[in-house]
Amino acid sequence: MSTLYIILSVVLALACLCMITAILLQKKRQAGFSGNVGGMSGDKTYFDKNKARTAEGRLERWTKLLGAFFMILSLVIGFIA
């Protein structure tokens, strides 16, 4: 195995662990039909508009970035192998 492949595999494993941690730290959302019964299916509140400034918003953004990094790194490793 090449050195680059080993280094990228270790980085991929670390990205995976970080992404798992970020996902587990997020709040659970009500999904499906039971989430719509409460009447808050599409209503925007003041807190929804300023969500990006909260810790939850930052965590959601980091999860998206880590997911994109994970996919790109997986593709790079696939092309190297």
N, C-alpha and C positions, 0 to 999 in steps of 0.2 A: 504494500500500500504506500501511496505517496504521502509525504508530510502534509501537503495542503489538504488532502482528503481527511486526514486524522484531525487536523486543526479545525476544519469546517464542521466535522462531526461533533467535536466537543462544543463548539459554539452553538450548533443546532440543539444539542442536549440542554445547554444552559438556557437558550431561548425558550425551549419547550417547558422547562421548569418555571421560568418567569411567567410564561403565558398561563400555565396552570394556576399559579399563585394569584395572578391578576383576575382570572375568571372566578376563582373561589372566594375572593374578597368582595365581589360585587353583590349588590342586593338582589334578592330574588324578585322576579316580576310575575304577576298573575298573567297567565297565558290562556288562550283558547276561549271557549264560550263563557266560562266562569269569570274571566277578567272583564268581559263586556257587560255582564249583568249589572254591575255596580253603577253603570251610567257614565263612567269616566273613560269611555272607549277612545275618544279623540279630542277631548277637551284639553286646552292648553291653560295652564295656570301660570302664575308669576314665577313659581319655582322651576317650572319646566323651561321657561325662557332663559333663566340664568343658570341652568344646569351645568354648562361648560365651566363655570367658575368654581364649582364645588369639587370636593374630593372625589365624589362619585363620577362626575363628568370627566375629570382627569384620568381616573382609573379606566373608564370606558374608552377613552382616546388611546391610552397606552395599550389596552387589549387589542384594539384594531391595528395599531402600529406593529405590535409584536406578532400578530397573526400574518400581516403582510410580509414582515421580515422572515418569518418561519417558512412561508410559501416560497419566497424568492430563494432563500438559502437551500431549501429542499430541491428546487429545480437546478441550482448550480451544482449541488452535490450529485444529482442524477446525471448531469452532463459530464461531470468529471469521471464518474465511475465507469 
